[in-house]
C-alpha cells in the first residue's frame, strides 16, 4: 500500500467512526423520553449535589459530566467508586442525587455505591445499555443507552457508548440550564478566568466612573483642551445644563475645526448625539462597537439614568481584560 493509499484509508476510517457515532446520537435523540424528563426534574429538585460515579472510561466521561454540570449552575462532583469503597461514600448524602454510569450496568466496583444509595434512600439515576443489569434494576430512574455498534472495528473499545453517555450528560446539563434560566452573567460566575471570562465581563466592570472628562456646552475650548489632556482618554464629554450627555469632543473634532479653535466653545466643536453603551452591556459589545466605529473611547450612559454619563470606557481597558481587538 502506498503512502497515498494509507492516508486515504486513514481518512475513510475517521469518517466511518464519526458517521457511526453520529448516527447513534441521532437515534438516541429520537428515543429520548419521559425518563429523561424525570432525571432532569430529580436533579433540579436536589438540595445537595449531583454525585457522578463511573469506572474506567465511564469514569473519565463522568468527570466531564460533573464538571459541565457544576459550571452551568448544578452543583456536582465526581466520586471514584474505588475510593468510595474505602471511606469516600460519606461524600454521598441523603440530600444528593447519584448519577451512576456503566455501559454494561454490571461493573462490580459500583456495587458499594449502588448499595449505599439504596440503604439511605438516595435518588439513583442509572445510565447503562442493558435494562436487565444490576444498575438499571436498582435505579429509581434508569436511562437506557441505545444498543449501537461501537466504532471500534473489533467492537471492544468503548467509543460509541462513551460518546452517547457524554451526549446524555450534555443534554442533562443544558436542560437544567433552561430550567434554572441560567444567564450569561451566571455563566461568568463559574468562568472568571481566561478568554471566556473576559467575553462575559460587563461594561460597568471595566468603565471609569467618578472623575470623568466632562465639560459644559459653553465651556471655552481653552479649558476643554486642559480637561482632555488631564484625564488622558483623548476625549471629553459635553453635558447640557441638566447633566445629560449632549456630545463628545474627539481628536478628529479638534483636527476638523482647527481654525480658530481656541476662540470656540465646546458646543461649536463637539459631535452631537454620540454613540454610547449601557453599563450592563457586555464589554465584548463595547469592543465591537469601538472597532466598527473606529473610535477608541465610549461614554457609558444608563438608559434609565436620564441621559447622564455613568462612566467612560477606553479600548485599552478591553484589551487589558483580555478581549480581542477584532
WOVEN-V912255 format. One record per residue. N is the residue number from 0. SS is DSSP state (@ for helix, = for strand, . for the rest). PSI is psi in degrees with one decimal (999 if undefined). Layout:
N_SS_PSI + N_SS_PSI
This chain:
0_._130.1 + 1_._166.5 + 2_@_-39.2 + 3_@_-39.5 + 4_@_-42.0 + 5_@_-42.7 + 6_@_-42.0 + 7_@_-39.7 + 8_@_-38.7 + 9_@_-45.7 + 10_@_-43.8 + 11_@_-39.2 + 12_@_-41.0 + 13_@_-41.3 + 14_@_-38.5 + 15_@_-42.5 + 16_@_-48.5 + 17_@_-39.3 + 18_@_-41.9 + 19_@_-47.4 + 20_@_-37.3 + 21_@_-40.9 + 22_@_-38.7 + 23_@_-41.5 + 24_@_-42.3 + 25_@_-41.9 + 26_@_-38.9 + 27_@_-39.9 + 28_@_-39.9 + 29_@_-29.6 + 30_@_-11.3 + 31_._130.1 + 32_._-149.8 + 33_@_-32.1 + 34_@_-30.9 + 35_@_-45.1 + 36_@_-37.3 + 37_@_-40.8 + 38_@_-42.8 + 39_@_-44.5 + 40_@_-40.8 + 41_@_-40.9 + 42_@_-35.2 + 43_@_-36.6 + 44_@_-8.2 + 45_._128.3 + 46_._-14.1 + 47_._-119.1 + 48_._155.4 + 49_=_117.9 + 50_=_112.4 + 51_=_135.0 + 52_=_138.5 + 53_=_160.2 + 54_._146.4 + 55_._-135.2 + 56_@_-35.5 + 57_@_-31.8 + 58_@_-41.7 + 59_@_-43.6 + 60_@_-39.8 + 61_@_-37.9 + 62_@_-41.9 + 63_@_-41.5 + 64_@_-44.9 + 65_@_-41.7 + 66_@_-40.5 + 67_@_-43.5 + 68_@_-48.5 + 69_@_-35.3 + 70_@_-8.1 + 71_._23.2 + 72_._-1.2 + 73_._106.3 + 74_._127.5 + 75_=_156.2 + 76_=_163.6 + 77_=_133.9 + 78_._117.7 + 79_._127.1 + 80_@_-33.0 + 81_@_-45.2 + 82_@_-32.9 + 83_@_-39.3 + 84_._-10.1 + 85_._36.7 + 86_._-22.1 + 87_@_-1.0 + 88_@_-22.6 + 89_@_-17.0 + 90_@_-21.2 + 91_._108.3 + 92_._172.9 + 93_._-23.0 + 94_._-7.2 + 95_._172.7 + 96_=_132.3 + 97_=_129.4 + 98_=_104.3 + 99_=_128.6 + 100_=_134.0 + 101_._118.8 + 102_._-44.8 + 103_._-27.1 + 104_._4.6 + 105_._23.2 + 106_._116.0 + 107_@_-31.1 + 108_@_-15.1 + 109_@_-7.6 + 110_@_-39.0 + 111_@_-37.6 + 112_@_-46.1 + 113_@_-45.7 + 114_@_-38.1 + 115_@_-43.1 + 116_@_-35.1 + 117_@_-37.4 + 118_@_-36.8 + 119_._17.0 + 120_._43.7 + 121_._124.6 + 122_=_131.1 + 123_=_118.5 + 124_=_117.3 + 125_=_140.5 + 126_=_115.1 + 127_=_169.4 + 128_._-9.2 + 129_._113.8 + 130_._-23.7 + 131_._12.0 + 132_._161.0 + 133_@_-41.0 + 134_@_-48.0 + 135_@_-30.5 + 136_@_-32.4 + 137_@_-23.2 + 138_._141.0 + 139_._-37.3 + 140_=_98.1 + 141_=_124.4 + 142_=_104.9 + 143_=_129.8 + 144_._140.7 + 145_._149.6 + 146_._105.0 + 147_._144.0 + 148_._139.6 + 149_._147.3 + 150_._-18.5 + 151_._131.4 + 152_._-23.8 + 153_._-7.0 + 154_._22.5 + 155_._-46.4 + 156_._130.3 + 157_._112.1 + 158_._-72.8 + 159_@_-41.2 + 160_@_-40.4 + 161_@_-33.6 + 162_@_-41.9 + 163_@_-42.5 + 164_@_-41.9 + 165_@_-42.6 + 166_@_-40.2 + 167_@_-42.6 + 168_@_-42.4 + 169_@_-40.6 + 170_@_-42.2 + 171_@_-44.7 + 172_@_-43.7 + 173_@_-39.1 + 174_@_-38.2 + 175_@_-37.2 + 176_@_-44.1 + 177_@_-43.4 + 178_@_-39.7 + 179_@_-3.6 + 180_._47.9 + 181_._128.7 + 182_._164.1 + 183_@_-37.2 + 184_@_-30.7 + 185_@_-40.4 + 186_@_-40.6 + 187_@_-28.3 + 188_@_-35.3 + 189_@_-1.2 + 190_._57.6 + 191_._-17.4 + 192_._163.6 + 193_@_-167.6 + 194_@_-37.9 + 195_@_-43.9 + 196_@_-39.9 + 197_@_-42.1 + 198_@_-24.5 + 199_._3.7 + 200_._145.1 + 201_=_157.1 + 202_@_-42.2 + 203_@_-11.9 + 204_@_-18.1 + 205_@_-20.6 + 206_._158.2 + 207_=_124.3 + 208_._-178.4 + 209_._-110.9 + 210_._93.3 + 211_._157.5 + 212_._86.8 + 213_=_142.2 + 214_=_163.3 + 215_=_167.8 + 216_._-37.8 + 217_._15.4 + 218_._128.4 + 219_=_146.4 + 220_@_-24.4 + 221_@_-37.3 + 222_@_-39.0 + 223_@_-37.9 + 224_@_-36.8 + 225_@_-39.2 + 226_@_-44.0 + 227_@_-45.3 + 228_@_-40.3 + 229_@_-36.4 + 230_@_-22.1 + 231_._14.1 + 232_._-14.4 + 233_._7.0 + 234_._166.6 + 235_=_139.0 + 236_=_142.5 + 237_=_121.0 + 238_=_149.4 + 239_._-174.5 + 240_._-22.9 + 241_._2.1 + 242_._7.5 + 243_=_147.1 + 244_=_113.0 + 245_=_-23.9 + 246_=_179.3 + 247_=_152.5 + 248_=_120.3 + 249_._174.2 + 250_@_-37.9 + 251_@_-39.3 + 252_@_-40.1 + 253_@_-43.0 + 254_@_-39.8 + 255_@_-26.4 + 256_._38.2 + 257_._-37.8 + 258_._121.4 + 259_._23.1 + 260_@_-43.5 + 261_@_-13.2 + 262_@_-3.0 + 263_._169.1 + 264_=_168.2 + 265_@_-36.3 + 266_@_-35.8 + 267_@_-19.8 + 268_@_-28.7 + 269_._159.4 + 270_=_118.9 + 271_=_158.5 + 272_._57.9 + 273_._159.7 + 274_._136.8 + 275_=_175.4 + 276_=_138.7 + 277_._154.0 + 278_._-26.7 + 279_._7.5 + 280_._157.1 + 281_=_141.7 + 282_@_-30.6 + 283_@_-36.2 + 284_@_-41.2 + 285_@_-42.1 + 286_@_-44.4 + 287_@_-38.4 + 288_@_-42.1 + 289_@_-39.2 + 290_@_-43.9 + 291_@_-41.5 + 292_@_-4.1 + 293_._48.4 + 294_._163.9 + 295_._-1.8 + 296_=_144.4 + 297_=_137.7 + 298_=_141.0 + 299_=_122.2 + 300_=_123.4 + 301_._121.6 + 302_._-22.0 + 303_._8.2 + 304_._16.8 + 305_._10.5 + 306_._1.5 + 307_=_141.1 + 308_=_132.5 + 309_=_-16.8 + 310_=_179.6 + 311_=_141.4 + 312_=_131.4 + 313_=_149.5 + 314_@_-31.7 + 315_@_-29.7 + 316_@_-40.0 + 317_@_-42.4 + 318_@_-40.1 + 319_@_-30.8 + 320_._-8.1 + 321_._9.9 + 322_._144.5 + 323_._147.9 + 324_._-10.5 + 325_._999
